[in-house]
Amino acid sequence: MDLLNATFWMLHTMFAALWTGGVVLFIWAILPLAREGTLTRETFVSTTGKLTTLSRASALVLFVTGSHMAAQQYTGASLTGSSSGHLVLAMLTLWLILIATIEIGASKIRSGTEEGKLREPAHKARRFFQIAGLSAVLLLVTAGLLSAANLGYFTLY
């Protein structure tokens, strides 16, 4: 069981990092180019599709691995009645926000680019991807706090 748990932790961490990195790169590099009109529409559509695929795969892996890890460490009462359980629930909330904002942002890009536009869909999707980026970073911060508390570096309330 230790090998299984270690594998789940590794997959969870790897996909969280890939997902966060992909979202931040998209916000930092791809969206500004599309908003300026210096990116081709085809490249923008392709990159958005790849981010959506990464997002969906990561969401699935994180759901499976996170559910397994939570089931190993928490009961229903400890999930709602402890500070570390509250952090796990905060992570679940941020995870849902991240999924939703990427899907909505990507949908705005797809619908706009299907009409032959580039700048307008990039502008309309920007706020959703900014929220996604913030959610992704907050997820990593929350995971770091949870890990540090579990390792005994500080005590949660």
Secondary structure, DSSP 8 states (H G I E B T S, - for coil): -HHHHHHHHHHHHHHHHHHHHHHHHIIIIIHHHHHHT-S-HHHHHHHHHHHHHHHHHHHHHHHHHHHHHHHHH--HHHHHHSHHHHHHHHHHHHHHHHHHHHHHHHHHHHHHHHTT-SHHHHHHHHHHHHHHHHHHHHHHHHHHHHHHHHTTSS---
